[in-house]
Amino acid sequence: MKEYNPNAIEKKWQKIWRDEKTFKSELDPNKKKFYPLVEFPYPSGQGLHVGHPRPYTAIDVVARKRRLEGENVMYTMGWDAFGLPAENYAIANKIHPAIITEKNIDHFRGQMESIGFSFDWDREINTTDPEYYKWTQWIFLQMYKMGLAYKSETSVNWCPSCLVGLANEEVVDGKCERCGADVEHKLKNQWMLKITAYADRLIDDLDGVDFEDRIKTSQINWIGRSHGADVNFQIKGKDEKLTVYTTRPDTIFGVSYMVVSPEHPILKKFKNEIKNYEAIVDYQHKASLKSDFERSELNKDKTGVMIYGLSAINPLNDKEIPIWVSDYVLMGYGTGAIMAVPAHDERDFEFAKKFDMPIVRVYDSEEDLPVTDIEKGISINSDFLNGLSASEAKKKAIAYIEEKGLGKAKTNFKLRDWVFSRQRYWGEPIPMVYCEDCGWVPVDEKDLPVKLPEIESYTPTATGESPLAKIDEFVNTTCPHCGKPAKRETDTMPQWAGSSWYYLRYADPHNKDALASKEALDYYTPVDWYNGGMEHTTLHLLYSRFWHKVLYDIGVVPTKEPYMKRTSHGMILGPDGQKMSKSRGNVINPDDIIRDFGADTLRTYEMFMGDFSSVAKWSDEGVKGCRKYLERVYNLLDLVVDGDEYSKELEILTNQTIKKVGEDYENLKFNTAIAQLMTLSNEMRALGKITKKDFKTYITLLNPVAPHLTEELWEMAGFDGRLSQTSWPSFDKNKLSLDEIDLPVQVNGKMRGKIKISKTASQEEALALANLDNNVNTYIKDKELRKVIYVPGKILNIVV
């Protein structure tokens, strides 16, 4: 056997797969389809590091197995190529972002091909291609027609570094998710998408999909649905009410003060009546300098100013209560006002303790205050609610509030509408025109796409507008409605726009008349299995489900949900146990691993290194171990002899391996599947010879993980056709365990030996064989047999 040379083998098979279009998927209603998908990457200048191939390899393993099982697999790749990094690089280096993006994509594509992913490259897409973003713009226009896209002046999260507005989901711990700068608040006129209109469906429809529990929980918590009531607190002496939303109207008797957001309109409306208005204005200014995260952080020190001149009336007991202004109440959540129940809310309790406010317990408990877990308690100090359980008190309180006209039952959400505008160049132009006479008018669909113009400067304007605002020939246009002079919208869409529907375009990527044909969408969608990062659960995944539901409502897609199954992978850490980054110097380049060990070694190691959903640390020794394993597999060919049946000595283990490997691949337990294959190869080498059937089955089972090596061995063994065209082996359920076992034999409860016997042998057969065993016979010879305890397949205990 010549030496294993992965570089030559892998280049050879990658060319064959490319030339023969081995992994091309054609629409075929007579075949069962399988549509696996991994989130497509942003093509950065750094290229792939070894963490990136982990999810692509995992789903590639499943895709290759399903092809061998006869399914029509569409496994695809594309590029999420709009976004801030390319634009920031362009600004710094004076190179057009399109040039940077194309160069990065070429690098990424080359790296992916070198790893041997079974993508159908004929379906490759790019979100920056006008033929692609034409349909992104088209979807936006459908949302506008449905009232789901609207322009609104709103307080936005503003990144002073990127000079761009951010959605709530793009703010992490009060900082810009992209650059890490502290986020500020700024009033801007922005395009919004009404994702809140789909909030209930985004939760309820999770019941019909196979998402990991942690993914469902993350989405449910982010949407934040709660059931309660809007309750009106009369402002004393004024024809004005403060409305609060509360999930616990049963605790209203425990309200000892109210708090309004620094932005609440009553402050301006009654400024003449407020005796300490200057102090409140000063507090408003200080609050404006904080991010929502800083304001709402549970552990931060509570601050506030009591309003002198205004007070409220508790609607259930008519008691007068003070009103405070505090920045822990946000105008964008609920009504911008809260009722404070310090005995049963930790934040209210801390505020009340600091400012010496009354604390009234309304649920019995022996716990120290605040008692926040009141579900098991009984209502006290609450008039007509006394003696009721929490659930009973809540129902009765809501009924009373509605009956007396004090408010109404309401379902509320933490989710807010999606801030969709970006004041950047490198994104899809928003296809809207402003006319002085007609207002906002959508671009005629026949004039799509609205293309990005070529410009020399990509820097946002001093006023925070998009660089497009400086391009007169782009801005100045005519109104699609009346034909008069008008102005184009110069904001662009966020990076999340193109990724919200890309999985649909894969079904029919070259269609010029629709985002994809009905025939293609009916056959290929929904996605059967989608893998992606947990960090995108409340960003891309939530947005994408929303867009899909809009398209479902207008009859474009055939299903309510885009993805039937969603899994997430664990991160690969550097050899030092830290997250890989250039600054730490711990980034492992897959190109180096492929050069030194081979792509199949990289694939095998990434699947073998640990539980797929968990964090794993890179190990050079682990890579070397996987390379040695593949070398041993390469040399198994030397052991092959003629034979169309499994070797008798390997028959049970081979059937066990077929069953385990198939199940483990589907359950993302690649490490235990490979461990099983290693065990079988060790037994093969120990036996010294294997049949052609042994070998064919073995390399077929390993093929999804190490496709280049196994295709080469298939050819070297002289098997017909290509391994990629064969069938996945099936196991014989009657040959998953040995019929003959080593049965333990005890005499008077002490182990005295083992006998080889059928698992179903009778007691008489077991006794006969025990008598023939020299060691056992020593203890029972010439003794009176008093009792026999026999459990077939388990144990024989002889009492003498």
C-alpha positions in Angstrom: 0.0 0.0 0.0 1.4 3.4 -0.9 1.5 6.2 1.6 -1.8 8.1 2.4 -1.5 11.5 0.6 -4.6 13.5 1.5 -3.6 16.6 -0.5 -3.5 14.8 -3.8 -6.6 12.7 -3.0 -8.7 15.6 -1.9 -7.9 17.9 -4.9 -8.7 15.0 -7.2 -12.2 14.3 -5.7 -13.1 18.0 -5.3 -12.5 18.4 -9.1 -14.5 15.3 -9.9 -17.4 16.5 -7.7 -17.3 19.9 -9.4 -17.0 18.6 -12.9 -19.7 15.9 -12.4 -22.0 18.2 -10.4 -22.3 15.4 -7.9 -24.3 17.3 -5.4 -26.6 19.2 -7.8 -30.3 19.0 -6.8 -33.0 19.0 -9.4 -36.7 19.5 -8.6 -38.2 16.0 -8.7 -41.7 15.6 -7.1 -41.2 11.8 -7.3 -38.3 11.9 -4.8 -38.4 12.8 -1.2 -36.6 16.1 -0.7 -34.3 17.0 2.2 -33.4 20.7 2.7 -30.7 21.1 5.3 -29.3 24.6 5.9 -26.6 26.4 7.9 -26.6 30.1 8.4 -24.8 31.7 5.5 -21.7 33.7 6.5 -20.7 37.3 6.3 -17.5 37.1 4.1 -15.1 39.0 6.3 -11.5 39.8 5.3 -10.1 37.4 7.8 -11.6 34.3 6.1 -12.7 31.2 8.0 -11.1 30.1 11.2 -11.6 26.5 12.5 -14.7 27.4 14.4 -16.6 28.1 11.2 -16.4 24.7 9.5 -17.9 22.9 12.6 -21.6 23.5 11.8 -21.1 23.2 8.0 -19.4 19.9 8.5 -22.0 18.6 10.9 -24.9 19.3 8.5 -22.8 18.1 5.6 -22.5 14.7 7.4 -26.3 14.5 7.6 -26.7 15.7 4.0 -24.4 13.1 2.6 -26.0 10.3 4.7 -29.5 11.4 3.4 -28.3 11.3 -0.2 -27.1 7.7 0.3 -30.5 6.9 1.7 -32.1 8.1 -1.6 -33.3 11.5 -0.6 -33.1 14.5 -3.0 -30.8 16.8 -0.9 -30.5 20.5 -1.5 -27.5 21.7 0.5 -26.6 25.3 -0.4 -24.3 28.2 0.3 -24.4 32.0 -0.2 -23.1 35.2 1.2 -24.7 37.7 3.6 -22.6 40.4 2.1 -24.1 43.8 3.0 -23.1 45.4 6.3 -21.0 47.7 8.3 -17.6 45.9 8.3 -17.1 46.2 4.5 -18.2 49.8 4.6 -15.9 50.7 7.5 -13.0 49.0 5.7 -13.9 50.9 2.6 -13.9 54.2 4.5 -10.5 53.5 6.1 -8.8 52.2 2.9 -10.6 54.1 0.2 -11.6 50.9 -1.6 -15.2 50.4 -2.8 -17.0 47.9 -0.5 -18.1 45.9 -3.6 -14.5 45.2 -4.4 -13.7 44.2 -0.9 -16.8 42.0 -0.7 -16.0 40.2 -4.0 -12.5 39.5 -2.9 -13.6 38.1 0.5 -16.2 35.9 -1.1 -13.7 34.4 -3.5 -11.5 33.6 -0.5 -14.4 32.0 1.5 -15.5 30.0 -1.4 -12.1 28.6 -2.0 -11.7 27.6 1.6 -15.1 25.9 1.7 -14.4 24.0 -1.5 -11.1 22.8 0.1 -12.9 21.3 3.0 -15.1 19.3 0.7 -18.6 20.5 1.6 -21.3 18.9 -0.6 -22.9 22.2 -1.6 -24.9 22.7 -4.8 -22.8 25.6 -6.0 -25.1 26.3 -8.9 -27.5 27.7 -6.3 -25.0 30.2 -4.8 -26.5 33.6 -3.8 -25.2 37.0 -2.8 -27.3 39.5 -0.9 -25.5 42.4 -2.7 -26.5 41.2 -6.2 -29.1 43.6 -7.6 -31.0 40.6 -8.9 -31.2 39.3 -5.4 -32.0 42.6 -3.5 -34.6 43.4 -6.1 -36.7 40.9 -4.2 -35.7 42.2 -0.8 -37.0 45.5 -1.9 -40.2 43.8 -3.3 -40.9 42.2 0.1 -40.5 45.6 1.8 -43.1 47.1 -0.6 -45.5 44.3 0.3 -45.1 45.1 3.9 -45.7 48.8 3.2 -48.9 47.9 1.4 -50.0 45.8 4.4 -49.4 48.7 6.8 -46.4 46.8 8.3 -43.8 49.3 7.2 -44.2 52.8 8.4 -42.1 56.0 9.1 -42.0 57.3 12.6 -40.0 59.7 14.7 -38.8 57.6 17.5 -36.1 57.5 20.1 -33.5 55.1 18.6 -30.4 53.4 19.9 -27.7 55.5 18.3 -24.1 54.3 17.9 -21.8 57.4 17.9 -19.0 55.3 16.4 -20.8 53.6 13.5 -23.1 56.7 13.1 -26.1 54.4 12.7 -29.4 53.6 14.4 -29.7 50.2 16.0 -32.5 47.8 16.8 -32.9 46.8 20.4 -31.6 43.4 19.5 -28.3 44.9 18.2 -27.6 46.5 21.6 -25.7 44.2 23.9 -25.2 45.3 27.5 -25.7 48.9 26.5 -23.1 48.7 23.7 -23.2 48.5 19.9 -23.2 44.8 19.0 -20.8 45.6 16.1 -18.2 47.9 17.5 -18.7 47.9 21.2 -19.3 51.7 21.6 -21.7 52.9 24.3 -25.1 53.4 22.7 -26.9 56.8 23.0 -30.5 57.8 22.5 -31.5 60.0 19.6 -34.7 61.1 18.1 -34.8 60.2 14.4 -37.3 59.7 11.7 -37.0 56.0 10.9 -38.6 53.3 8.9 -40.1 50.7 11.2 -41.4 47.2 10.6 -44.4 46.2 12.6 -43.1 42.9 13.9 -45.3 43.4 17.0 -48.4 42.6 14.8 -47.1 39.0 14.7 -46.0 38.7 18.3 -48.7 36.2 19.3 -48.0 34.0 16.2 -44.3 34.1 16.8 -44.9 32.4 20.1 -47.8 30.2 19.4 -46.4 28.7 16.2 -43.3 27.4 18.1 -45.6 24.5 19.1 -45.5 23.2 15.6 -41.7 23.2 15.0 -38.8 21.0 16.3 -36.6 23.7 17.8 -34.2 23.0 20.7 -35.8 24.0 24.0 -33.2 26.7 24.7 -34.0 28.3 21.3 -37.7 28.3 21.9 -37.2 29.7 25.4 -35.0 32.5 24.2 -37.5 33.6 21.6 -40.5 33.4 24.0 -38.6 35.4 26.6 -37.5 38.1 24.1 -41.1 38.5 22.8 -42.1 38.7 26.5 -45.9 38.0 26.3 -47.7 38.7 29.5 -51.3 38.8 30.6 -52.6 41.5 32.9 -54.6 44.8 32.8 -54.3 48.5 31.9 -55.3 50.3 35.1 -56.1 54.0 35.3 -54.8 56.0 38.3 -56.6 59.4 38.4 -54.2 62.4 38.9 -55.6 64.3 41.9 -57.6 67.4 40.9 -56.9 67.0 37.2 -59.0 65.6 34.3 -56.1 63.3 33.5 -55.3 59.7 34.3 -52.0 57.8 34.5 -52.5 54.4 32.8 -50.2 51.6 34.0 -49.9 48.1 32.6 -49.6 45.5 35.3 -49.4 41.7 35.3 -50.4 41.7 38.9 -53.6 43.8 39.4 -54.2 41.7 42.5 -51.4 43.7 44.2 -53.0 47.1 43.7 -53.8 47.4 47.4 -50.1 47.3 48.1 -49.2 50.3 45.8 -47.5 53.0 47.8 -46.2 55.2 45.1 -46.1 55.5 41.3 -43.2 56.1 38.9 -43.1 57.7 35.5 -40.4 57.7 32.9 -38.3 60.9 32.5 -39.8 61.1 29.0 -43.5 60.9 30.1 -45.7 63.6 28.5 -47.4 64.5 31.8 -44.2 66.2 32.9 -44.3 68.7 30.1 -48.1 69.0 30.2 -48.2 70.0 33.9 -44.9 71.8 34.2 -46.6 74.9 35.5 -48.2 72.9 38.4 -45.0 71.0 39.2 -43.2 73.0 41.9 -39.8 71.4 41.4 -39.8 71.3 37.6 -36.2 72.5 37.3 -35.0 69.5 39.3 -37.0 67.2 37.0 -35.5 68.9 33.9 -32.0 68.3 35.3 -32.9 64.7 36.0 -34.3 64.2 32.5 -31.0 65.4 31.0 -29.0 63.0 33.1 -31.3 60.1 32.1 -30.8 61.0 28.4 -27.1 60.2 28.7 -27.8 56.6 29.7 -28.6 53.6 27.5 -31.8 51.5 28.1 -29.6 48.8 29.4 -27.9 51.1 32.0 -31.3 52.4 33.0 -33.0 49.1 33.5 -30.1 47.1 35.0 -31.5 45.4 38.1 -28.4 45.9 40.3 -27.8 49.6 39.6 -28.3 52.2 42.3 -31.8 53.6 42.2 -32.2 57.3 41.5 -35.3 59.5 41.2 -37.1 62.8 41.9 -40.5 63.0 43.6 -42.9 65.3 41.8 -44.2 68.1 44.0 -47.6 69.4 42.9 -48.9 66.2 41.4 -50.2 63.0 43.1 -52.4 60.1 42.1 -55.4 58.2 43.5 -55.3 54.5 44.0 -58.4 53.3 42.1 -59.2 50.4 44.5 -58.9 52.1 47.9 -58.9 55.9 46.9 -55.7 56.6 48.8 -53.5 59.5 47.6 -50.1 58.3 46.6 -47.0 60.3 45.4 -45.6 60.2 41.8 -41.9 59.9 41.2 -39.7 60.3 38.1 -37.1 57.6 37.8 -35.0 56.4 34.9 -35.6 52.7 35.6 -39.0 53.2 34.0 -38.7 53.3 30.2 -41.1 55.2 27.9 -40.8 52.5 25.2 -42.0 49.7 27.5 -45.7 49.5 28.6 -47.1 52.9 29.2 -44.1 54.7 30.6 -45.6 54.6 34.0 -45.7 51.9 36.8 -47.5 51.3 40.0 -44.9 50.4 42.7 -45.6 47.5 45.1 -42.4 47.4 47.1 -43.4 44.5 49.3 -43.5 42.2 46.3 -41.0 43.6 43.7 -37.3 43.7 44.3 -36.7 46.9 42.3 -39.6 48.8 43.9 -38.4 47.6 47.3 -34.9 49.0 46.8 -36.4 52.3 45.6 -38.8 52.4 48.6 -36.0 51.7 51.1 -33.8 54.3 49.7 -36.5 57.1 49.7 -38.3 55.9 52.8 -41.6 55.0 51.1 -44.3 52.9 52.8 -44.1 49.1 52.2 -47.5 47.2 52.4 -47.5 43.4 52.3 -50.5 42.1 50.4 -49.6 38.3 50.4 -48.9 36.3 53.5 -45.5 34.8 53.9 -42.9 34.1 56.6 -40.1 35.2 54.2 -38.3 38.5 54.6 -39.4 41.3 52.3 -39.6 41.6 49.4 -41.6 38.4 48.8 -41.6 38.1 45.0 -42.8 34.5 44.8 -46.4 35.0 45.8 -48.1 32.3 43.7 -48.6 30.0 46.7 -49.6 32.8 49.0 -53.0 34.0 50.2 -54.1 37.6 49.7 -54.1 39.9 52.7 -54.7 43.6 53.4 -56.6 43.7 50.1 -60.3 44.2 51.0 -62.5 42.1 48.7 -59.5 40.0 47.6 -58.6 38.8 51.1 -58.3 35.0 51.5 -58.0 34.3 47.8 -55.1 32.5 46.1 -53.0 34.5 43.7 -54.7 33.2 40.6 -58.1 33.7 42.0 -57.3 37.2 43.2 -55.9 38.2 39.8 -59.1 37.1 38.0 -61.3 38.9 40.5 -59.2 42.1 40.4 -59.4 42.2 36.6 -63.1 41.6 36.6 -63.7 44.3 39.2 -61.5 46.8 37.3 -63.4 46.2 34.1 -66.8 46.3 35.8 -66.0 49.6 37.5 -64.5 51.2 34.3 -61.1 51.5 36.0 -59.3 49.8 33.1 -59.3 46.7 31.0 -57.7 43.3 30.6 -54.7 43.4 28.3 -52.0 41.2 26.8 -48.7 43.0 26.5 -45.3 42.3 24.9 -41.7 43.3 25.6 -41.1 43.0 21.8 -40.9 46.4 20.0 -41.3 47.2 16.4 -38.1 46.7 14.4 -36.1 49.9 13.6 -35.4 49.2 10.0 -33.5 52.3 8.7 -29.8 52.5 8.6 -27.9 55.7 7.7 -25.3 53.9 5.7 -24.3 53.3 2.1 -23.6 49.6 1.9 -27.1 48.2 2.2 -30.3 47.8 0.1 -31.8 51.2 -0.8 -35.3 51.5 0.7 -37.6 51.7 -2.3 -39.7 54.8 -1.2 -40.0 58.3 -2.6 -41.2 61.4 -0.8 -43.5 63.8 -2.6 -44.6 67.1 -1.1 -48.1 66.5 -2.4 -48.5 62.7 -2.0 -46.3 62.0 1.0 -44.4 58.7 1.0 -45.0 56.7 -2.2 -43.6 53.3 -3.0 -41.4 52.8 -6.1 -43.3 51.1 -8.9 -42.5 47.3 -8.7 -41.5 47.3 -12.4 -38.7 49.8 -11.6 -37.1 47.5 -9.1 -34.3 47.1 -8.1 -33.5 50.6 -6.9 -29.7 50.2 -7.3 -27.0 51.5 -5.2 -25.2 54.3 -7.1 -21.4 54.4 -7.4 -20.0 56.9 -4.9 -16.6 58.1 -3.8 -17.3 58.8 -0.1 -19.0 56.3 2.1 -18.8 58.4 5.3 -22.1 59.2 6.9 -22.9 63.0 6.9 -22.4 65.3 9.8 -26.1 65.3 10.4 -26.2 61.5 10.7 -27.8 61.0 7.2 -26.8 58.3 4.8 -24.0 59.1 2.4 -26.6 58.7 -0.4 -28.1 62.0 0.7 -25.2 63.7 -0.9 -25.8 62.2 -4.4 -28.2 64.5 -6.1 -28.7 62.3 -9.2 -29.9 59.5 -6.8 -32.0 61.7 -4.5 -33.8 63.8 -7.1 -36.5 61.8 -8.9 -40.2 62.0 -9.8 -43.2 60.9 -7.8 -44.5 57.5 -9.0 -48.0 58.7 -8.2 -48.3 62.2 -9.6 -45.2 62.7 -11.6 -44.0 65.8 -9.8 -40.4 66.3 -8.5 -39.7 64.2 -5.5 -36.9 62.9 -3.3 -35.8 59.3 -2.8 -35.4 57.8 0.6 -31.6 57.8 1.3 -31.6 55.4 4.3 -30.7 51.8 3.5 -31.9 48.5 5.0 -30.1 46.7 7.8 -28.0 43.6 7.2 -30.8 41.5 8.6 -33.0 42.3 5.6 -31.2 40.1 3.0 -30.8 37.2 5.5 -34.5 37.2 6.4 -35.6 35.4 3.3 -32.4 34.0 1.6 -33.4 30.4 2.3 -36.3 30.9 -0.2 -34.1 32.1 -3.0 -32.0 28.9 -2.9 -35.0 27.0 -4.2 -34.9 29.0 -7.5 -31.9 31.4 -7.4 -32.0 32.6 -11.1 -35.6 33.4 -11.3 -36.1 36.9 -12.8 -39.9 37.0 -12.4 -40.4 36.1 -8.8 -38.3 35.6 -5.7 -38.8 31.9 -6.5 -41.3 29.9 -8.5 -44.4 28.5 -6.8 -43.4 25.1 -8.0 -39.9 25.3 -6.4 -41.2 26.8 -3.1 -43.9 24.1 -2.9 -41.4 21.4 -3.4 -38.3 22.6 -1.4 -39.8 24.6 1.5 -39.9 24.6 4.4 -36.2 24.1 5.4 -36.1 20.7 7.1 -33.1 21.3 9.3 -31.6 24.7 10.1 -28.4 25.1 12.2 -27.1 28.4 13.4 -25.6 30.3 16.3 -27.5 30.9 19.5 -26.5 34.5 19.3 -28.9 34.9 16.3 -31.9 33.5 18.1 -33.4 36.9 18.9 -32.0 38.6 15.8 -32.0 36.8 12.5 -34.1 33.8 13.5 -36.9 36.0 14.9 -36.8 38.4 12.0 -36.8 35.6 9.4 -39.8 33.9 11.0 -41.6 37.3 10.9 -40.8 37.9 7.2 -41.9 34.3 6.3 -45.3 34.8 8.0 -45.9 38.0 6.0 -45.1 36.1 2.8 -47.4 33.3 4.0 -50.2 35.7 4.5 -50.0 37.0 1.0 -49.7 33.5 -0.5 -46.1 33.5 -1.6 -44.9 30.6 0.6 -46.8 27.4 1.4 -46.1 27.1 5.1 -46.5 29.2 8.3 -43.0 28.5 9.4 -39.7 28.7 7.5 -37.7 26.1 9.4 -39.0 22.8 10.7 -36.0 22.0 12.9 -33.5 24.3 14.5 -30.3 23.3 16.2 -27.3 25.3 17.5 -23.6 24.4 17.8 -21.1 25.1 20.4 -18.1 27.4 19.9 -14.6 26.2 19.3 -12.1 27.9 21.6 -8.4 28.4 21.0 -5.8 26.0 22.4 -5.6 28.4 25.4 -9.3 27.9 26.2 -10.1 31.4 25.1 -12.4 32.6 22.4 -10.4 32.8 19.1 -9.3 36.3 18.2 -6.4 37.9 16.3 -5.6 40.1 19.3 -5.0 36.9 21.5 -3.0 35.3 18.7 -4.9 32.0 19.2 -6.7 31.8 15.8 -6.3 28.5 14.0 -6.5 28.8 10.3 -8.2 25.8 8.6 -6.0 26.3 5.5 -3.0 25.3 7.7 -4.6 22.2 9.0 -5.7 21.1 5.5 -2.1 21.7 4.2 -0.5 19.7 7.0 -3.0 17.0 7.8 -5.7 17.0 5.1 -9.4 18.2 4.9 -10.7 14.8 6.0 -8.6 15.0 9.2 -10.0 18.5 9.9 -13.5 17.2 9.3 -13.0 14.1 11.5 -11.4 16.1 14.3 -14.1 18.8 14.4 -16.8 16.1 14.6 -14.8 14.0 17.1 -13.7 16.8 19.5 -16.8 16.7 21.7 -20.5 17.2 22.1 -21.6 19.3 19.1 -23.8 21.7 21.0 -21.1 22.4 23.6 -18.0 24.6 23.7 -14.9 22.7 22.8 -11.2 23.5 23.1 -8.9 23.1 20.1 -6.2 20.5 20.5 -3.3 19.9 18.2 -2.8 16.4 19.7 -6.4 15.6 18.8 -5.8 16.6 15.2 -2.8 14.3 15.0 -4.8 11.4 16.6 -7.5 11.8 13.9 -4.9 11.8 11.2 -3.4 8.5 12.5 -6.9 7.0 12.6 -7.5 7.9 8.9 -4.1 6.4 8.0 -5.1 3.1 9.6 -8.4 3.2 7.6 -6.4 3.8 4.4 -4.4 0.7 5.2 -7.5 -1.5 5.8 -7.5 -2.1 2.1 -4.5 -4.3 2.6 -6.6 -6.7 4.7 -9.4 -7.1 2.1 -10.1 -10.6 0.7 -13.0 -11.7 -1.5 -16.3 -12.2 0.2 -19.9 -11.0 -0.3 -20.9 -11.6 3.3 -19.7 -10.1 6.6 -16.9 -11.9 8.4 -18.5 -14.1 11.1 -16.3 -12.6 13.7 -17.3 -9.1 12.8 -21.0 -9.6 12.0 -22.5 -8.5 15.3 -20.2 -5.5 15.7 -20.8 -4.4 12.1 -24.6 -4.5 12.6 -24.2 -2.6 15.9 -22.0 0.0 14.2 -24.5 0.5 11.3 -27.3 1.1 13.8 -25.3 3.4 16.1 -23.5 5.5 13.4 -26.8 6.1 11.6 -28.6 7.2 14.7 -25.7 9.2 16.1 -25.3 11.2 12.8 -29.0 12.2 12.9 -28.7 13.2 16.6 -25.5 15.2 16.1 -23.6 12.7 18.3 -20.7 12.6 15.8 -18.0 12.0 18.5 -19.6 8.7 19.6 -20.3 7.6 16.0 -16.6 8.1 15.2 -15.6 6.3 18.4 -17.7 3.3 17.3 -16.1 3.3 13.9 -12.6 3.4 15.5 -13.6 0.3 17.6 -14.7 -1.6 14.5 -11.5 -0.7 12.6 -9.4 -2.0 15.6 -11.3 -5.3 15.5 -10.8 -5.5 11.8 -7.0 -5.0 12.2 -6.9 -7.5 15.0 -8.7 -10.1 12.9 -6.1 -9.6 10.1 -8.5 -10.0 7.2 -11.8 -8.6 6.2 -14.3 -9.3 3.3 -15.1 -6.9 0.6 -18.6 -6.5 2.2 -16.9 -5.6 5.5 -14.8 -3.0 3.8 -17.6 -1.5 1.6 -19.9 -1.1 4.6 -17.1 0.5 6.7 -16.1 3.1 4.2 -19.7 3.9 3.4 -20.4 4.6 7.1 -17.3 6.8 7.3 -18.0 8.6 4.0 -20.1 11.5 5.4 -17.2 12.5 7.7 -14.2 11.7 5.5 -15.6 11.8 2.0 -12.4 12.2 0.0 -10.5 9.3 1.6 -13.5 7.0 1.4 -14.2 7.8 -2.3 -10.6 7.0 -3.1 -10.7 3.7 -1.2 -13.9 2.8 -3.0 -12.2 3.3 -6.3 -9.0 1.5 -5.3 -11.1 -1.5 -4.1 -12.6 -1.7 -7.6 -16.2 -1.2 -6.5 -18.7 -0.1 -9.2 -19.5 3.5 -9.8 -18.9 6.2 -7.1 -19.4 5.8 -3.4 -21.6 8.9 -3.5 -24.0 6.9 -5.7 -24.3 3.8 -3.5 -26.9 3.1 -0.8 -26.6 3.5 3.0 -26.2 0.1 4.6 -29.0 -1.4 6.7 -28.6 -3.5 9.8 -30.1 -6.8 10.7 -32.0 -6.4 14.0 -31.6 -10.1 14.7 -27.8 -9.7 14.6 -27.3 -6.8 17.0 -26.1 -9.0 19.9 -24.4 -12.3 20.4 -26.7 -15.3 21.1 -23.9 -17.0 23.0 -22.7 -15.3 26.2 -20.4 -15.9 29.1 -22.8 -16.8 31.9 -21.6 -16.1 35.5 -21.9 -19.2 37.8 -22.1 -18.8 41.5 -22.0 -21.5 44.2 -23.6 -20.5 47.5 -23.5 -16.8 46.3 -19.8 -16.7 45.4 -18.5 -16.5 41.8 -16.8 -19.7 40.8 -16.7 -19.5 37.1 -18.3 -18.6 33.7 -19.8 -20.9 31.0 -20.4 -20.2 27.3 -24.1 -20.7 26.7 -27.0 -19.5 24.6 -28.9 -16.6 26.2 -32.1 -18.7 25.9 -30.7 -22.0 27.2 -32.8 -24.0 29.7 -31.9 -24.5 33.4 -31.1 -28.1 32.7 -28.6 -27.1 29.9 -27.0 -24.5 32.2 -26.5 -27.0 35.0 -25.1 -29.6 32.7 -22.5 -27.1 31.3 -21.7 -25.9 34.9 -20.9 -29.5 35.9 -18.5 -29.7 33.0 -16.6 -26.6 34.2 -13.6 -27.9 36.3 -13.6 -24.9 38.7 -17.4 -25.0 39.3 -17.3 -28.8 39.6 -14.8 -28.6 42.4 -17.4 -26.8 44.6 -20.5 -28.9 43.8 -19.0 -32.4 43.3 -20.6 -34.9 45.7 -22.6 -32.2 47.3 -26.4 -32.2 47.9 -28.1 -29.8 45.5 -30.5 -27.7 47.6 -31.6 -24.9 45.3 -31.0 -23.5 41.8 -31.5 -19.8 41.0 -31.3 -19.3 37.2 -32.0 -16.1 35.3 -31.5 -16.9 31.5 -28.8 -14.7 30.0 -27.9 -13.2 33.4 -26.7 -15.7 36.1 -26.8 -19.2 37.5 -26.5 -19.6 41.3 -26.2 -23.1 42.7 -27.0 -23.6 46.4 -25.4 -26.8 47.9 
